[in-house]
Amino acid sequence: MSSSETQAVADFARPGLLRRMAAFMYEGVVLFGVVFVAGYFFSAMTQQRHALQGQHALQAFLFAVLGIYFAWFWSRGGQTVAMKAWHIQVLDRQGRPLTQARALARYVLSWLWFMPALLTAWLLDLHSTAAIFGCLTVGMLAYLLLTLIQPQKQFLHDVICGTQLVTQLPVKKK
């Protein structure tokens, strides 16, 4: 990182890990609605009659819908609904808003939260919900603990993408 990047990174207050995880949980609640509506739309358009019919097409469709959701919000203001509620904003290393390409890259790389655990569950041929959930829990905790060894306490996908989470408090009215 150059000295100007280090200065830009140092100029912003960082949200704590607890606040970031609270926003993560809130985002899950918001995404439940997004996934529900998108899934309903997909099943209506494809006339899906059984949950396993077109399962992989539905997964790809939801992946794209979520990518559009995050890339759109992150490249237009740097905040999703949940991030706005918790006063967290995503910026690049220089403190600028994300481009759509960088926002999309951040979305794809944010799947590092889940993919190693899901790949492990698949390789171990786990089929029970409890085993897969356990794998996801361990994987997500390991990913979370990676922030403790990062100098700026960032998530791995933010380090790779050149992005940062900063505190964005509302402007006080006089």
Secondary structure, 3 states (H helix, E strand, C coil): CCHHHHHHHHCCCCCCHHHHHHHHHHHHHHHHHHHHHHHHHHHHHHCCCCCCCCHHHHHHHHHHHHHHHHHHHHHCCCCCHHHHHCCEEEEECCCCCCCHHHHHHHHHHHHHHCHHHHHHHHHCCCCCHHHHHHHHHHHHHHHHHHHHHCCCCCCHHHHHHCEEEEECCCCCCC
